[in-house]
Amino acid sequence: MKLWKKVSLTLLLVVFVAAGFEIALIRGGLSARGTPMAIEKFLATMTRQLAIPSGCRHIQNPFSASPENIQAGMEHFADHCATCHANDGSGKTEIGQNLYPKSPDMRLPPTQNLSDGEIYYIIHNGVRLTGMPAWGEADHDPDSWKLVLFIRHLPQLTAREEKEMERYNPTSEIEREEKRREEEFLNGEDSPNKKQNPHP
């Protein structure tokens, strides 16, 4: 795309964004609780398309969709991405649903129709003003490419795989301690009867 076309589209985008914000303010402010208006969705999609360099759209994934690579992507997704995107990619998490815009359902066409290069670019570089951070430090980021493979796998994710992912979800020290106590109780190591009657 020629420079003048990009500049024209950018200026047009700025005008639309300004109009969108003015409408939003009139309608009740800029709360993150609402659902983005149609114009905001259109502008966000257009901005994303303009932000991804055209050369990146055609980059092929250097990793094959082998079970091992999808598994690696699944484990990485569960540990790094599921907090916002959920293990099943639906975006139905407390954080994901309170972002603005909300975390997308990555099983659906707006994500699945992107090229591997586009998905990689979004993961690796993030998306400004959305809450999506940039991941990876090197120019060639194997973890992000394996995430692309797993994101492609999301529409076919099984209940068994989703359950397995729970093992890799991050937990706080408090949650781990609660789980340990619960397991001790269930195993009879810390039952109420033992505490009440220490001498049988």
PLY file of the C-alpha trace (Angstrom):
ply
format ascii 1.0
element vertex 200
property float x
property float y
property float z
element edge 199
property int vertex1
property int vertex2
end_header
0.00 0.00 0.00
1.37 3.41 -0.96
2.28 5.86 1.80
-0.38 8.42 0.85
-3.09 5.75 1.04
-1.92 4.70 4.50
-1.86 8.33 5.66
-5.37 8.91 4.25
-6.71 5.78 5.94
-5.05 6.75 9.21
-6.59 10.24 9.11
-9.99 8.76 8.29
-9.56 6.36 11.17
-8.74 9.21 13.56
-11.93 11.03 12.50
-14.03 7.89 13.05
-12.41 7.24 16.45
-13.02 10.82 17.56
-16.65 10.57 16.47
-16.98 7.21 18.23
-15.62 8.60 21.49
-17.94 11.60 21.28
-20.93 9.31 20.77
-19.77 7.10 23.65
-19.43 10.08 25.97
-22.89 11.31 25.08
-24.33 7.82 25.66
-22.86 7.42 29.13
-19.11 7.72 29.34
-16.20 5.44 28.52
-16.87 2.60 30.95
-15.18 -0.70 30.13
-18.35 -2.53 31.25
-20.29 -1.94 28.07
-20.23 -3.81 24.81
-18.26 -2.09 22.04
-20.45 -0.32 19.49
-20.47 -1.52 15.90
-18.33 1.44 14.82
-15.75 0.56 17.51
-15.61 -3.06 16.33
-15.18 -1.89 12.74
-12.46 0.58 13.70
-10.65 -1.99 15.86
-10.65 -4.52 13.01
-9.46 -1.90 10.53
-6.75 -0.70 12.91
-5.52 -4.27 13.43
-5.36 -4.84 9.68
-3.37 -1.65 9.18
-1.08 -2.41 12.12
0.05 -5.82 10.86
2.75 -5.38 8.22
1.63 -6.93 4.94
4.74 -9.12 4.77
3.83 -10.77 8.08
0.49 -11.99 6.74
2.19 -14.48 4.45
4.77 -15.92 6.85
4.34 -19.67 7.22
4.54 -21.42 10.58
7.97 -23.09 10.78
6.52 -25.81 13.05
4.31 -28.64 11.88
0.99 -29.40 13.56
2.41 -32.52 15.22
0.81 -33.82 18.44
4.00 -32.81 20.31
3.94 -29.23 19.03
0.21 -28.84 19.70
0.76 -30.25 23.21
3.57 -27.75 23.83
1.30 -24.94 22.61
-1.52 -26.20 24.82
0.66 -26.22 27.95
2.00 -22.74 27.17
-1.52 -21.43 26.49
-2.82 -22.86 29.79
0.04 -21.24 31.72
0.23 -17.85 29.95
-3.01 -17.16 28.07
-5.93 -18.89 29.82
-6.19 -16.25 32.55
-7.76 -13.93 29.97
-8.77 -16.32 27.18
-9.94 -19.41 29.19
-8.61 -22.91 28.55
-11.14 -23.41 25.75
-10.31 -20.08 24.07
-13.81 -18.68 24.70
-12.56 -15.60 26.58
-15.10 -16.34 29.32
-12.95 -15.46 32.32
-13.32 -12.74 34.92
-10.43 -10.79 33.42
-11.30 -11.52 29.80
-14.88 -10.34 30.15
-13.87 -7.15 31.97
-11.36 -5.98 29.37
-12.45 -3.49 26.73
-12.81 -4.84 24.17
-13.57 -8.19 25.80
-11.29 -11.13 25.03
-12.48 -12.66 21.76
-13.71 -16.21 21.34
-10.71 -17.54 19.44
-12.63 -20.57 18.20
-14.70 -18.35 15.91
-13.95 -17.08 12.35
-12.63 -13.60 13.30
-9.57 -15.38 14.78
-9.55 -18.65 12.85
-9.68 -16.82 9.49
-6.48 -14.92 10.25
-3.31 -16.29 8.67
-0.70 -18.00 10.85
1.55 -14.98 10.33
-1.16 -12.60 11.54
-1.87 -14.64 14.68
1.87 -14.90 15.39
2.29 -11.13 14.93
-0.55 -10.41 17.38
0.89 -12.78 20.01
4.46 -11.61 19.56
3.79 -7.86 19.33
0.53 -7.41 21.25
-2.28 -5.04 20.33
-2.26 -1.50 21.67
-5.22 -0.23 23.69
-6.74 -3.71 24.13
-4.96 -5.33 27.08
-3.20 -7.82 24.76
0.50 -7.71 25.72
3.48 -8.53 23.53
5.07 -11.92 24.27
8.50 -13.30 23.44
11.80 -11.51 23.20
13.59 -12.92 20.17
12.81 -12.32 16.51
12.12 -16.05 16.16
9.84 -17.10 19.01
9.12 -20.87 18.98
6.62 -20.66 21.86
4.44 -18.17 19.97
4.50 -20.29 16.81
3.38 -23.32 18.84
0.63 -21.18 20.36
-0.56 -20.51 16.79
-0.84 -24.28 16.27
-2.83 -24.67 19.47
-5.13 -21.75 18.62
-5.88 -23.51 15.32
-6.71 -26.63 17.39
-9.14 -24.81 19.75
-12.33 -25.56 17.72
-11.57 -29.30 18.09
-10.48 -29.16 21.76
-11.77 -32.17 23.69
-13.13 -32.20 27.24
-10.16 -34.40 28.23
-7.66 -31.88 26.85
-9.44 -28.99 28.57
-9.33 -30.89 31.88
-5.63 -31.68 31.36
-4.91 -27.97 30.87
-6.01 -27.25 34.45
-2.71 -28.80 35.60
-0.82 -26.00 33.85
-3.02 -23.07 34.91
-1.20 -20.69 37.26
-2.30 -20.74 40.88
-1.46 -18.53 43.84
0.30 -19.75 46.97
-2.99 -19.43 48.88
-4.82 -21.59 46.32
-2.08 -24.23 46.48
-2.26 -24.28 50.30
-6.05 -24.62 50.24
-5.77 -27.49 47.78
-3.11 -29.21 49.94
-5.33 -28.96 53.03
-8.33 -30.23 51.09
-6.34 -33.23 49.83
-5.05 -33.97 53.35
-8.59 -33.86 54.67
-9.89 -36.13 51.90
-7.03 -38.58 52.55
-7.91 -38.67 56.26
-4.64 -37.00 57.30
-6.36 -34.05 58.91
-9.86 -35.30 59.77
-11.92 -33.54 62.46
-12.18 -36.81 64.45
-8.40 -37.04 64.83
-8.23 -33.47 66.14
-11.03 -34.02 68.65
-9.78 -37.38 69.88
-5.96 -37.42 69.65
-5.64 -40.49 71.93
-7.69 -43.44 70.62
0 1
1 2
2 3
3 4
4 5
5 6
6 7
7 8
8 9
9 10
10 11
11 12
12 13
13 14
14 15
15 16
16 17
17 18
18 19
19 20
20 21
21 22
22 23
23 24
24 25
25 26
26 27
27 28
28 29
29 30
30 31
31 32
32 33
33 34
34 35
35 36
36 37
37 38
38 39
39 40
40 41
41 42
42 43
43 44
44 45
45 46
46 47
47 48
48 49
49 50
50 51
51 52
52 53
53 54
54 55
55 56
56 57
57 58
58 59
59 60
60 61
61 62
62 63
63 64
64 65
65 66
66 67
67 68
68 69
69 70
70 71
71 72
72 73
73 74
74 75
75 76
76 77
77 78
78 79
79 80
80 81
81 82
82 83
83 84
84 85
85 86
86 87
87 88
88 89
89 90
90 91
91 92
92 93
93 94
94 95
95 96
96 97
97 98
98 99
99 100
100 101
101 102
102 103
103 104
104 105
105 106
106 107
107 108
108 109
109 110
110 111
111 112
112 113
113 114
114 115
115 116
116 117
117 118
118 119
119 120
120 121
121 122
122 123
123 124
124 125
125 126
126 127
127 128
128 129
129 130
130 131
131 132
132 133
133 134
134 135
135 136
136 137
137 138
138 139
139 140
140 141
141 142
142 143
143 144
144 145
145 146
146 147
147 148
148 149
149 150
150 151
151 152
152 153
153 154
154 155
155 156
156 157
157 158
158 159
159 160
160 161
161 162
162 163
163 164
164 165
165 166
166 167
167 168
168 169
169 170
170 171
171 172
172 173
173 174
174 175
175 176
176 177
177 178
178 179
179 180
180 181
181 182
182 183
183 184
184 185
185 186
186 187
187 188
188 189
189 190
190 191
191 192
192 193
193 194
194 195
195 196
196 197
197 198
198 199
